[in-house]
Amino acid sequence: MHASAARRRLRTAGIALALLLAVAAGVLGVWRPWTPLPATAPVGASAEGQAGAPAAIAPAPLTLPENPTVLVFGDSWTYGSAANVPTLGYAYVLADLLHGKTIVNGVRGSGYLKPGIDGPTFGERITLLNPALDPDLIVIQGSINDRAQGVAGYREAVTAAWDALAAKYPEAVIVVLGPAPHELPVGTETARIDTDLSELAAARGWWYISPIALDWITDQNYLAVIDVDLGRKHPSTEGHRYLAEKLVSALDELRGAPVTEAGGSETTPDE
């Protein structure tokens, strides 16, 4: 009797171990260790947010033509606020660095839930975009402007806006540029927005660049990047150029990132 019970316990333990190994294999098949999950684990992400995150999809390789047309869509940072003139903002500087042209659509104070000074919310603005623009790349930036709007309805507003953007420009590559900190330490709501956007982008298979997770703005360079006086905590002219350079560097990394499919091996776009 004792020997029979021992055998049953061993069989039960073996089945449990097999199931555990199967689950682990599935997780490792989806996890892509080559990407710095900017996309899915920015600084400030809460444990609750990660646990309830939608499943991530591997992004397609980022490919751009030699002289790309880039639609840069966002808030006051995209507008060029605090630069000596708005056309020295990062979105304009980006054109020269990419050897292409940028179509800049920035509205001060605008967010997914919050209307801006010069225009409405992101979603409403997307409906007003000219469908004939035909961009090769869309960079949708920000926004920290929804910090005071709360969690309710935020992800739904982002989802609706992104659905409209993808439907309007189905051939464009879309990269989400998360909020950059206007002050340090990074605020709780800014970190929450970064987490929400990164998880929603990962669920679509869109590339996500997190200035927070990548430490673009730190205690060491904060005053060199952010104009805390007349600029009201927006990037200075030099700060805008710095951000444009960091964005181009991040895009270059995404162009060279290998793609790992579940259960498959890593490849690069050139392979």
ABEGO torsion letter per residue (X at the ends): XAAAAAAAAAAAAAAAAAAAAAAAAAAAAABBAABAGAAABBBGBBAAAAAABBBBBBBBBBBBBABBBBBBBBBAAAAGBGBABAAABAAAAAAAAAGBBBBBBBBBGBBAABBBAABBBAAAAAAABBAAAGBABBBBBOBAAAAAAEABGAAAAAAAAAAAAAAABAABBBBBBBBBBABOBBBAAAAAAAAAAAAAAAAAGBBBBBAAAAGABBAAAAAAABBABAAGGBBBAAAAAAAAAAAAAAAAAAAABBBBBBGBBBBBAAX
